[in-house]
Amino acid sequence: MSIVFDISHVTEYRYAKPVGFGEHRLMFRPRDSHDLRVLATDLKVDPEAVGVRMIQDVYSNSIALVQPRSPADRLRLTCLFTVEATGSRPLELPLSPGALEYPFEYSAEDRIALQHYLAPYYDADAMLMSWARSFIRNDGPTGSRELLVEMTQAIRNSMSYQPRDGEGVQAPSETLTSKSGSCRDFATLMIEAVRRLGYAARFISGYVYTPGLDAAAPSKATAGATHAWLQVYLPGAGWLAFDPTNNLIGGTDLIRVGVARHASLASPVSGSWQGVTSDYLGMTVDVQVTKRE
C-alpha cells in the first residue's frame, strides 16, 4: 500500500541590514527510488533568485544551486514536495546465504563500490570498538541483521534524545559518554560502530512523519521534521534503513533526501553572504509533513 505525503520545508535567514549573497547549495529534494516517487516539486526564493541550476552530486543527490538577488535583509527558501511512499520491510527481505550470520564477507566487486562506506570516518577509538563488539553473541551464532536490530533498539532505549539546532555532529565517543545526542549524533554513532564490525553503512538525511505527535484532525494529520538515520548494506537485501532515534527499521515514515559518507557532507543548506558577523540575526526552519487520507 502506498502513502502520499505533502512536505513543506521553509528556511529563513535574517540580517540586521541588507547583505550580499553568494551561491547557495540546497539539498531538499527527496530521493526517487522503487519505494519512493516524487510526484511534484516547487522551489521559491525570496528575494528572487538570479539563477537556479539543478545538478547531481558525487552521491547522486539532487542539488539546487541558487543565486539569490542581493542585497537583502533576509533570505527565505520555500521547498514544497509531494511524494508517494511504498516503504520497505527490511526484516522480511531475504539475505544471501553467506550473509545470514556475522561475520560475513562482501564480494570483491561489492567492496570496490562500498569502500567509502566501509572505512571509518573517525580515528580508532577503544570505547567505540568495545561497545560495538558487545552486540556479538557469545552463546551462539550472531545473526547479521539481528545485530543491527539490537543496536538500533539499544540506542533508542539507553540514550536520551537532545535536539540541537547548531551545525556539526558529536564524535561517537562523546555520544557514548553523555548517553545523549541528536538524530544525526545517533546515526553517526551507529554508522561508525557497524563499520568497525565490517558492515558498509551510510548517512541519510531527510524527513520523518511522526503520527504520535499529531494533534491535528484524523482526516488531515500533520507532523514531521527534518531527520537523520542510516542505511546498512546486506548482500541479498541491499541498503536497509535503520533509525536509532525512533527505533524504526524501514517503513513508510522515513523520507530520504540526501546520502553521504558522513553527516557533514549532507547539509540541507550551505552558502555564503557578505557582511559583518553582527549583521546575522538568526535562522528559523519550519517543516510540515502532511499525510493524505
VOPAGU-2260 file (C-alpha; in pm, 1 decimal, decimal comma):
REM VOPAGU-2260
SITE   aa  ch    i         X         Y         Z
SITE  MET   A    0       0,0       0,0       0,0
SITE  SER   A    1     136,1     341,8     -93,8
SITE  ILE   A    2     105,3     660,2     110,4
SITE  VAL   A    3     115,3    1014,0     -27,7
SITE  PHE   A    4     283,4    1288,5     173,5
SITE  ASP   A    5     289,8    1664,6     114,2
SITE  ILE   A    6     606,0    1825,3     250,6
SITE  SER   A    7     671,2    2193,6     320,1
SITE  HIS   A    8    1023,4    2297,4     421,1
SITE  VAL   A    9    1080,2    2669,3     485,8
SITE  THR   A   10    1419,4    2809,2     588,4
SITE  GLU   A   11    1463,9    3179,3     662,6
SITE  TYR   A   12    1783,0    3372,8     741,0
SITE  ARG   A   13    1754,0    3724,8     890,0
SITE  TYR   A   14    2005,1    4010,0     889,4
SITE  ALA   A   15    2020,9    4349,2    1063,8
SITE  LYS   A   16    2073,1    4528,0     731,0
SITE  PRO   A   17    2088,3    4429,2     362,8
SITE  VAL   A   18    2377,8    4196,0     285,1
SITE  GLY   A   19    2514,7    4036,4     -28,2
SITE  PHE   A   20    2456,8    3667,9    -107,1
SITE  GLY   A   21    2679,9    3415,1    -274,6
SITE  GLU   A   22    2558,3    3095,8    -437,0
SITE  HIS   A   23    2361,0    2863,2    -209,2
SITE  ARG   A   24    2353,1    2484,5    -233,7
SITE  LEU   A   25    2020,0    2322,6    -142,5
SITE  MET   A   26    1970,4    1953,1     -73,3
SITE  PHE   A   27    1596,3    1928,1     -14,0
SITE  ARG   A   28    1451,6    1714,3    -294,0
SITE  PRO   A   29    1350,3    1361,8    -184,5
SITE  ARG   A   30    1548,6    1083,7    -347,2
SITE  ASP   A   31    1349,6     880,5    -601,7
SITE  SER   A   32    1364,9     501,3    -599,3
SITE  HIS   A   33    1137,0     198,4    -631,0
SITE  ASP   A   34     992,0     267,3    -284,6
SITE  LEU   A   35     969,4     648,5    -308,8
SITE  ARG   A   36     838,5     855,0    -600,7
SITE  VAL   A   37     848,3    1234,6    -624,2
SITE  LEU   A   38     517,0    1346,8    -774,9
SITE  ALA   A   39     559,2    1726,8    -760,0
SITE  THR   A   40     820,0    1983,5    -658,0
SITE  ASP   A   41     834,5    2360,7    -616,6
SITE  LEU   A   42    1110,4    2597,7    -503,8
SITE  LYS   A   43    1051,3    2961,8    -410,3
SITE  VAL   A   44    1335,1    3200,1    -326,2
SITE  ASP   A   45    1281,8    3541,5    -162,4
SITE  PRO   A   46    1449,2    3763,6    -274,2
SITE  GLU   A   47    1404,0    3623,8    -622,4
SITE  ALA   A   48    1688,1    3407,2    -747,5
SITE  VAL   A   49    1900,0    3538,4   -1032,4
SITE  GLY   A   50    1952,8    3180,6   -1141,5
SITE  VAL   A   51    1875,0    2820,8   -1037,0
SITE  ARG   A   52    2066,3    2516,3   -1163,1
SITE  MET   A   53    1990,0    2151,3   -1083,6
SITE  ILE   A   54    2276,3    1902,0   -1063,1
SITE  GLN   A   55    2357,7    1561,0    -914,4
SITE  ASP   A   56    2649,4    1546,0    -672,3
SITE  VAL   A   57    2903,6    1266,5    -633,0
SITE  TYR   A   58    2648,9    1065,8    -426,2
SITE  SER   A   59    2376,3    1116,2    -692,0
SITE  ASN   A   60    2184,7    1352,4    -460,7
SITE  SER   A   61    1967,5    1612,5    -633,2
SITE  ILE   A   62    2116,5    1956,8    -565,8
SITE  ALA   A   63    1972,9    2300,7    -644,8
SITE  LEU   A   64    2236,1    2571,8    -693,4
SITE  VAL   A   65    2066,6    2904,8    -622,7
SITE  GLN   A   66    2199,4    3258,2    -662,7
SITE  PRO   A   67    1969,6    3492,2    -464,5
SITE  ARG   A   68    1932,5    3853,7    -576,8
SITE  SER   A   69    2106,2    4090,3    -333,5
SITE  PRO   A   70    2140,5    4299,4    -128,0
SITE  ALA   A   71    1857,2    4200,0     105,0
SITE  ASP   A   72    1797,8    4178,4     479,7
SITE  ARG   A   73    1651,7    3827,6     466,8
SITE  LEU   A   74    1670,2    3508,7     261,6
SITE  ARG   A   75    1367,4    3280,0     258,2
SITE  LEU   A   76    1381,0    2939,2      88,8
SITE  THR   A   77    1049,0    2756,0      48,5
SITE  CYS   A   78    1053,5    2399,0     -83,4
SITE  LEU   A   79     731,3    2207,7    -149,0
SITE  PHE   A   80     712,7    1839,3    -241,9
SITE  THR   A   81     454,8    1569,0    -292,3
SITE  VAL   A   82     586,0    1213,7    -264,8
SITE  GLU   A   83     441,8     864,2    -282,5
SITE  ALA   A   84     599,6     612,9     -46,0
SITE  THR   A   85     551,4     238,9     -54,1
SITE  GLY   A   86     817,0     186,2     210,4
SITE  SER   A   87    1039,1    -113,3     270,7
SITE  ARG   A   88    1030,7    -408,7     508,4
SITE  PRO   A   89    1396,2    -484,4     587,1
SITE  LEU   A   90    1310,4    -766,7     826,3
SITE  GLU   A   91    1131,1    -958,5     551,0
SITE  LEU   A   92    1386,2    -931,2     270,8
SITE  PRO   A   93    1593,1   -1248,9     222,2
SITE  LEU   A   94    1969,0   -1227,2     265,7
SITE  SER   A   95    2230,2   -1411,9      65,5
SITE  PRO   A   96    2308,2   -1745,7     237,3
SITE  GLY   A   97    2662,1   -1636,6     316,8
SITE  ALA   A   98    2541,4   -1315,9     486,3
SITE  LEU   A   99    2294,3   -1465,7     732,2
SITE  GLU   A  100    2542,1   -1475,7    1020,6
SITE  TYR   A  101    2806,2   -1234,8    1142,4
SITE  PRO   A  102    3082,2   -1208,6    1032,4
SITE  PHE   A  103    3029,0   -1225,5     657,5
SITE  GLU   A  104    3223,8   -1111,9     351,9
SITE  TYR   A  105    3121,6    -877,6      72,5
SITE  SER   A  106    3210,1    -989,2    -277,6
SITE  ALA   A  107    3518,0    -834,1    -436,1
SITE  GLU   A  108    3301,4    -630,3    -673,6
SITE  ASP   A  109    3078,4    -505,3    -390,3
SITE  ARG   A  110    3380,8    -399,3    -183,9
SITE  ILE   A  111    3500,5    -176,3    -467,4
SITE  ALA   A  112    3167,6       9,0    -473,0
SITE  LEU   A  113    3130,6      11,4     -92,5
SITE  GLN   A  114    3484,3     105,6      11,0
SITE  HIS   A  115    3396,3     461,9     120,4
SITE  TYR   A  116    3109,9     328,8     333,4
SITE  LEU   A  117    3330,7      62,9     494,5
SITE  ALA   A  118    3610,4     296,6     608,1
SITE  PRO   A  119    3555,5     464,3     948,4
SITE  TYR   A  120    3538,0     844,7     937,5
SITE  TYR   A  121    3681,6     891,7    1287,4
SITE  ASP   A  122    4014,0     772,8    1427,4
SITE  ALA   A  123    4038,9     443,4    1616,6
SITE  ASP   A  124    3851,0     450,8    1946,4
SITE  ALA   A  125    3870,5     170,0    2204,5
SITE  MET   A  126    3544,3     277,1    2371,6
SITE  LEU   A  127    3351,6     262,7    2045,4
SITE  MET   A  128    3504,7     -69,9    1945,1
SITE  SER   A  129    3419,7    -225,3    2282,2
SITE  TRP   A  130    3060,6    -101,3    2258,0
SITE  ALA   A  131    3022,2    -231,6    1902,7
SITE  ARG   A  132    3154,8    -575,5    1991,1
SITE  SER   A  133    2912,3    -604,3    2283,3
SITE  PHE   A  134    2639,2    -688,1    2029,0
SITE  ILE   A  135    2821,3   -1002,4    1911,2
SITE  ARG   A  136    2670,4   -1303,8    2086,9
SITE  ASN   A  137    2897,5   -1534,0    2286,9
SITE  ASP   A  138    2634,2   -1803,9    2337,9
SITE  GLY   A  139    2589,5   -1898,1    1972,6
SITE  PRO   A  140    2579,5   -1758,8    1619,7
SITE  THR   A  141    2512,0   -1385,9    1572,3
SITE  GLY   A  142    2258,2   -1304,5    1304,8
SITE  SER   A  143    2398,0   -1030,1    1080,2
SITE  ARG   A  144    2063,3    -849,8    1061,9
SITE  GLU   A  145    1970,7    -923,2    1423,1
SITE  LEU   A  146    2287,4    -747,7    1540,9
SITE  LEU   A  147    2174,9    -431,0    1361,2
SITE  VAL   A  148    1824,4    -453,4    1504,8
SITE  GLU   A  149    1958,6    -491,3    1858,3
SITE  MET   A  150    2198,1    -198,7    1817,9
SITE  THR   A  151    1915,0      20,3    1687,7
SITE  GLN   A  152    1698,7     -70,2    1986,9
SITE  ALA   A  153    1985,2     -22,1    2234,4
SITE  ILE   A  154    2048,7     335,3    2123,5
SITE  ARG   A  155    1679,9     418,7    2145,5
SITE  ASN   A  156    1636,7     258,4    2488,1
SITE  SER   A  157    1956,9     366,0    2662,9
SITE  MET   A  158    2017,9     719,4    2532,3
SITE  SER   A  159    1831,1    1049,4    2559,3
SITE  TYR   A  160    1736,6    1247,9    2252,8
SITE  GLN   A  161    1857,9    1608,6    2271,9
SITE  PRO   A  162    1766,7    1826,1    1971,0
SITE  ARG   A  163    2043,6    2064,1    1867,7
SITE  ASP   A  164    1998,2    2347,1    1617,6
SITE  GLY   A  165    2369,1    2416,2    1573,5
SITE  GLU   A  166    2575,4    2268,9    1294,3
SITE  GLY   A  167    2811,5    1976,9    1331,9
SITE  VAL   A  168    2790,3    1632,4    1484,4
SITE  GLN   A  169    2923,2    1476,6    1804,8
SITE  ALA   A  170    3205,8    1226,9    1788,1
SITE  PRO   A  171    3080,3     873,8    1871,2
SITE  SER   A  172    3280,6     866,3    2196,3
SITE  GLU   A  173    3106,5    1184,3    2312,1
SITE  THR   A  174    2764,2    1033,7    2243,1
SITE  LEU   A  175    2857,2     714,7    2429,6
SITE  THR   A  176    2989,0     912,2    2727,2
SITE  SER   A  177    2695,0    1151,1    2756,0
SITE  LYS   A  178    2436,5     889,7    2651,2
SITE  SER   A  179    2255,2    1168,3    2468,6
SITE  GLY   A  180    2252,2    1335,5    2131,0
SITE  SER   A  181    2054,3    1445,7    1829,3
SITE  CYS   A  182    1931,8    1221,4    1548,7
SITE  ARG   A  183    2247,9    1287,3    1346,2
SITE  ASP   A  184    2461,3    1201,9    1650,4
SITE  PHE   A  185    2283,5     866,9    1697,0
SITE  ALA   A  186    2306,6     787,9    1325,5
SITE  THR   A  187    2678,2     872,0    1327,6
SITE  LEU   A  188    2739,5     655,8    1635,1
SITE  MET   A  189    2575,8     352,3    1476,6
SITE  ILE   A  190    2744,5     408,5    1139,2
SITE  GLU   A  191    3089,1     419,5    1296,7
SITE  ALA   A  192    3015,7     120,2    1520,7
SITE  VAL   A  193    2898,4    -109,7    1242,5
SITE  ARG   A  194    3178,3      -0,5    1009,6
SITE  ARG   A  195    3424,5    -122,0    1270,7
SITE  LEU   A  196    3247,3    -456,9    1260,8
SITE  GLY   A  197    3284,9    -478,7     883,3
SITE  TYR   A  198    2944,6    -352,0     766,3
SITE  ALA   A  199    2907,8     -88,8     492,2
SITE  ALA   A  200    2693,9     198,3     624,3
SITE  ARG   A  201    2597,3     544,3     501,4
SITE  PHE   A  202    2437,9     856,5     649,3
SITE  ILE   A  203    2086,3     952,0     537,5
SITE  SER   A  204    1919,3    1291,0     577,4
SITE  GLY   A  205    1553,8    1352,7     508,4
SITE  TYR   A  206    1212,9    1388,5     669,9
SITE  VAL   A  207    1022,5    1177,4     918,2
SITE  TYR   A  208     647,6    1158,7     962,2
SITE  THR   A  209     563,1    1128,2    1331,6
SITE  PRO   A  210     193,0    1048,2    1379,5
SITE  GLY   A  211     242,2    1005,9    1753,1
SITE  LEU   A  212     298,0    1381,7    1780,5
SITE  ASP   A  213      -9,9    1464,5    1578,6
SITE  ALA   A  214    -270,5    1693,0    1731,4
SITE  ALA   A  215    -449,0    1757,2    1402,7
SITE  ALA   A  216    -781,1    1609,5    1297,3
SITE  PRO   A  217    -759,6    1245,9    1183,5
SITE  SER   A  218    -870,4    1346,3     834,1
SITE  LYS   A  219    -564,8    1565,0     787,3
SITE  ALA   A  220    -276,5    1469,0    1010,2
SITE  THR   A  221      28,7    1696,3    1005,3
SITE  ALA   A  222     351,6    1618,3    1181,0
SITE  GLY   A  223     712,9    1589,0    1077,9
SITE  ALA   A  224    1065,7    1717,5    1093,5
SITE  THR   A  225    1399,3    1705,0     923,4
SITE  HIS   A  226    1569,6    1388,6    1036,8
SITE  ALA   A  227    1877,3    1168,0    1006,3
SITE  TRP   A  228    1923,7     791,5    1010,4
SITE  LEU   A  229    2143,6     533,9     834,7
SITE  GLN   A  230    2139,4     258,4     578,8
SITE  VAL   A  231    2344,4     -61,3     601,5
SITE  TYR   A  232    2422,7    -278,8     300,2
SITE  LEU   A  233    2347,8    -650,5     341,7
SITE  PRO   A  234    2408,8    -889,0      48,8
SITE  GLY   A  235    2083,2   -1011,2     -98,9
SITE  ALA   A  236    1871,0    -739,8      61,8
SITE  GLY   A  237    2066,7    -429,0     -39,4
SITE  TRP   A  238    2056,4     -99,4     151,5
SITE  LEU   A  239    1837,5    -129,3     464,1
SITE  ALA   A  240    1718,8     166,8     671,4
SITE  PHE   A  241    1776,5     179,9    1049,4
SITE  ASP   A  242    1663,1     476,8    1259,2
SITE  PRO   A  243    1811,3     450,1    1610,5
SITE  THR   A  244    1642,3     772,5    1725,7
SITE  ASN   A  245    1291,2     629,7    1685,6
SITE  ASN   A  246    1370,6     257,0    1666,1
SITE  LEU   A  247    1231,0     247,2    1312,6
SITE  ILE   A  248    1350,1     -15,9    1065,7
SITE  GLY   A  249    1235,9      70,3     716,1
SITE  GLY   A  250     869,3     154,7     674,7
SITE  THR   A  251     697,7     447,3     502,0
SITE  ASP   A  252     758,9     723,4     758,6
SITE  LEU   A  253    1124,5     784,9     662,3
SITE  ILE   A  254    1150,6    1002,3     350,6
SITE  ARG   A  255    1504,3    1003,5     206,1
SITE  VAL   A  256    1669,4    1319,4      74,1
SITE  GLY   A  257    2048,2    1301,2     100,0
SITE  VAL   A  258    2301,7    1018,4     109,7
SITE  ALA   A  259    2662,2    1070,3     221,0
SITE  ARG   A  260    2962,6     910,9     387,7
SITE  HIS   A  261    2932,2    1147,1     687,1
SITE  ALA   A  262    2678,7    1393,2     827,9
SITE  SER   A  263    2894,2    1694,3     737,7
SITE  LEU   A  264    2854,8    1607,1     368,1
SITE  ALA   A  265    2472,5    1609,8     373,7
SITE  SER   A  266    2388,4    1962,2     487,4
SITE  PRO   A  267    2041,4    2075,4     367,3
SITE  VAL   A  268    2162,9    2433,0     300,2
SITE  SER   A  269    2508,3    2578,9     253,4
SITE  GLY   A  270    2616,2    2909,2     105,5
SITE  SER   A  271    2778,5    3243,4     172,6
SITE  TRP   A  272    2685,0    3603,1     245,7
SITE  GLN   A  273    2885,5    3926,7     264,0
SITE  GLY   A  274    2869,1    4145,9     571,7
SITE  VAL   A  275    2994,3    4171,1     929,9
SITE  THR   A  276    2924,6    3898,8    1184,2
SITE  SER   A  277    2689,9    4120,3    1387,9
SITE  ASP   A  278    2460,3    4156,8    1086,2
SITE  TYR   A  279    2339,4    3797,8    1124,4
SITE  LEU   A  280    2024,4    3780,0    1338,9
SITE  GLY   A  281    1946,4    3411,3    1314,8
SITE  MET   A  282    1770,5    3136,9    1123,7
SITE  THR   A  283    1432,5    2966,4    1152,9
SITE  VAL   A  284    1323,7    2635,9     999,1
SITE  ASP   A  285     965,9    2514,7     964,1
SITE  VAL   A  286     891,3    2163,6     834,2
SITE  GLN   A  287     546,1    2015,3     784,9
SITE  VAL   A  288     474,4    1665,3     657,9
SITE  THR   A  289     107,5    1601,9     575,7
SITE  LYS   A  290     -21,7    1251,7     517,4
SITE  ARG   A  291    -308,1    1235,6     271,3
SITE  GLU   A  292    -601,5    1016,4     357,2
